[in-house]
Amino acid sequence: MITNLDNEEEKLIALFRSHKVFQGIEFISQKDFLQILLQRRFLSLEFTKVYDMAIDGLTDIEATKIARKILREEYPDINGNTPSHREELVHDLISLGATQSEISGSRQTVTTTRTIEEIESLISVAGSELCDIKLLTVLRFWGEILISVEYGEFWKRMSKQLSISGDNQSRFYYPHYCHDARESMEKASLLSSTHSGRLGSRLREMLETEKNGEYFLEMEREILDIKTKFYDQFTELPSYKLLLVN
């Protein structure tokens, strides 16, 4: 069963990668690219809330410990000497050409607000059902795997302005592209270097025991639909309208 679920997941990821926003990411204007990143930042700000909501609903002790450890990585220094991941995001945005005023002054679009409401609703329902499989699926697919896919697509363009190391090193996008990367559940381990691997190892054990693969796929499809609608809004940006016409 796990192999089949992994295969279905790969199909969903391929569908997400085929979104016209990602297909045109290297050809749009810098202004429009930054607009996408500024809206995407609001989903990043939602990350810790989603994890906290999931932890409140989890009943499995081991799953809760994994989620706690990942959540605590967002704020790596209790003494305040090390920037949080959200601060590193701002660093990268500024390196890409956004100003601190633009970042702080940006506002959520109606679609971005709806995206956040929908993912919170999804995780609230799963939490009310005390369904660990659904909650872990949200954390793994929404909170890790799709993020890595997004940043991997962004990196095709960002790599012209940021580097993996050195003076202009990416502190947020490239590191998250790496440590959020997908590991199949079949190969996942608690010792995995990726978050998806650690979450996936526990999720695999639950799926093998409870045989609720349909819960897993149902959640991933819903998550993909929410994230796809978020990116649909950017096809209205001037650069994309021009690309679609041509």
C-alpha positions in Angstrom: 0.0 0.0 0.0 2.8 2.5 0.9 4.4 2.1 -2.6 1.0 2.9 -4.2 0.5 6.0 -2.0 4.0 7.2 -2.8 3.3 6.8 -6.5 0.0 8.7 -6.2 1.8 11.5 -4.3 4.4 11.8 -7.1 1.6 12.4 -9.6 0.1 15.1 -7.4 3.6 16.8 -7.1 4.0 16.6 -10.9 0.7 18.2 -11.4 1.6 21.0 -9.0 4.9 21.6 -10.8 3.1 22.0 -14.1 1.2 25.1 -12.9 1.6 27.9 -15.4 3.0 30.2 -12.7 6.0 27.9 -12.3 6.3 27.3 -16.0 6.7 31.0 -16.6 8.6 32.0 -13.4 11.9 32.6 -15.3 10.3 34.9 -17.8 8.2 37.4 -15.8 9.2 40.8 -14.6 11.1 41.3 -11.4 8.2 43.4 -10.1 5.7 40.6 -10.6 8.1 38.0 -9.2 8.5 40.0 -6.0 4.7 40.3 -5.8 4.4 36.5 -5.8 7.1 36.2 -3.1 5.5 38.9 -0.9 2.2 37.1 -0.9 3.9 33.8 -0.4 5.5 35.2 2.7 2.1 35.3 4.4 1.8 31.6 4.0 5.3 31.3 5.6 4.0 33.3 8.6 1.2 30.8 8.9 3.7 27.9 9.3 4.1 27.9 13.0 0.3 28.4 13.6 -0.4 25.3 11.5 2.1 23.3 13.4 0.7 24.5 16.7 -2.9 23.6 15.6 -1.8 20.2 14.6 0.1 19.5 17.8 -3.1 20.4 19.7 -5.0 17.7 17.9 -2.4 15.0 17.7 -3.0 12.0 20.0 0.1 10.0 19.1 3.1 10.8 21.4 5.8 10.0 18.9 4.1 12.1 16.2 3.8 15.0 18.6 7.5 14.8 19.5 8.5 14.9 15.8 6.2 17.9 15.2 7.5 19.7 18.3 11.1 19.3 17.2 10.4 20.7 13.8 8.5 23.6 15.2 11.3 24.6 17.5 13.8 24.8 14.6 11.9 27.9 13.4 13.4 29.8 16.4 16.9 28.3 16.7 18.3 30.4 19.6 16.5 30.9 22.9 18.9 33.8 23.7 17.8 35.9 20.7 21.2 36.0 19.1 20.2 34.0 16.0 17.6 35.2 13.5 14.4 33.2 13.2 13.5 31.6 9.9 11.1 34.4 9.2 13.9 36.9 9.6 16.0 34.9 7.2 13.1 35.1 4.7 13.2 38.9 4.9 16.9 38.8 4.4 16.5 36.9 1.1 13.6 39.1 0.0 15.8 42.2 0.4 18.7 40.5 -1.4 16.2 39.8 -4.3 15.3 43.5 -4.5 12.4 44.1 -2.2 12.7 46.9 0.3 12.0 46.5 4.0 9.2 49.1 3.7 7.6 47.1 0.9 7.8 43.9 2.9 6.4 45.4 6.1 3.8 47.3 4.2 2.5 44.5 2.0 -1.0 43.3 2.6 -2.7 40.0 1.9 -4.9 39.7 -1.2 -8.4 38.3 -0.8 -7.1 35.0 -2.3 -4.2 34.8 0.0 -6.5 35.3 3.0 -8.9 32.6 1.7 -5.9 30.2 1.3 -5.0 30.7 4.9 -8.6 30.3 6.1 -9.0 27.1 4.1 -5.8 25.4 5.4 -6.7 26.4 8.9 -10.2 24.9 8.4 -8.8 21.7 7.0 -6.5 21.2 10.0 -9.2 22.2 12.5 -11.6 19.6 11.1 -8.8 16.9 11.2 -8.0 18.0 14.8 -11.6 17.8 15.9 -11.7 14.2 14.5 -8.5 13.5 16.4 -7.2 11.9 13.2 -3.5 11.7 13.4 -3.1 10.5 9.8 -4.9 13.6 8.5 -2.9 15.9 10.7 0.5 14.4 9.8 -0.5 14.5 6.2 -1.1 18.2 6.4 2.2 18.9 8.1 4.2 16.7 5.7 2.5 17.7 2.4 1.5 21.3 3.1 4.2 22.2 5.6 7.2 20.5 4.0 6.9 18.8 0.6 5.0 21.4 -1.4 7.1 24.1 0.1 10.2 22.5 -1.2 8.6 22.1 -4.6 7.7 25.8 -4.6 11.1 27.0 -3.6 12.8 24.6 -6.1 10.8 26.3 -8.8 11.6 29.7 -7.5 15.3 28.8 -7.3 15.4 28.5 -11.1 15.2 32.3 -11.1 16.6 33.1 -7.7 19.9 31.4 -8.5 20.7 34.3 -10.8 20.7 36.7 -7.8 21.4 34.5 -4.8 24.0 31.8 -4.2 24.2 28.6 -2.2 27.2 29.9 -0.3 29.4 33.0 -0.1 28.6 36.7 0.2 25.2 36.6 -1.3 24.1 33.3 0.2 20.4 32.4 0.4 19.5 32.0 4.1 15.9 31.0 3.6 14.8 29.8 0.2 17.6 27.4 -0.7 18.0 25.9 2.8 14.2 25.2 3.0 14.2 23.8 -0.5 16.7 21.3 0.8 15.5 20.4 4.3 11.8 20.4 3.3 12.5 18.1 0.4 10.3 15.1 -0.2 11.4 11.7 1.0 9.1 8.8 0.0 7.3 7.2 2.9 8.8 3.9 1.9 12.4 5.3 2.5 11.5 7.7 5.3 13.3 7.4 8.7 13.4 9.2 12.0 17.1 9.8 11.3 16.2 11.5 8.0 17.8 14.9 7.4 14.5 16.2 6.0 11.4 17.1 7.9 9.2 15.1 5.4 11.3 12.1 6.1 10.8 12.3 9.9 7.1 12.9 9.6 6.8 10.3 6.9 8.4 7.6 9.0 5.7 7.9 11.6 2.9 8.4 9.0 4.0 5.2 7.3 3.7 3.2 10.5 0.2 4.6 11.0 -0.9 3.9 7.5 0.4 0.3 7.6 -1.4 -0.3 10.9 -4.7 1.5 10.2 -5.0 0.9 6.5 -6.5 4.4 6.0 -4.8 5.2 2.7 -7.8 7.0 1.4 -7.6 9.6 4.3 -4.1 10.3 3.2 -4.9 10.8 -0.5 -8.0 12.7 0.3 -6.1 15.2 2.4 -3.3 15.6 -0.2 -5.8 16.3 -2.9 -7.5 18.9 -0.8 -4.2 20.5 0.1 -3.1 20.6 -3.6 -6.4 22.2 -4.5 -5.9 25.0 -1.9 -2.3 25.6 -2.9 -3.2 25.6 -6.6 -5.9 28.2 -6.2 -3.3 30.4 -4.3 -1.1 30.4 -7.4 -4.0 30.9 -9.8 -4.3 34.5 -8.6 -0.9 35.3 -10.1 -1.9 34.5 -13.7 -3.5 38.0 -13.6 -0.2 39.7 -13.1 0.8 41.7 -16.2 3.8 39.5 -17.1 1.7 36.3 -17.0 -1.1 37.9 -19.1 1.6 38.8 -21.7 3.0 35.2 -21.6 -0.4 33.7 -22.0 -1.2 35.9 -24.9 2.0 34.9 -26.6 
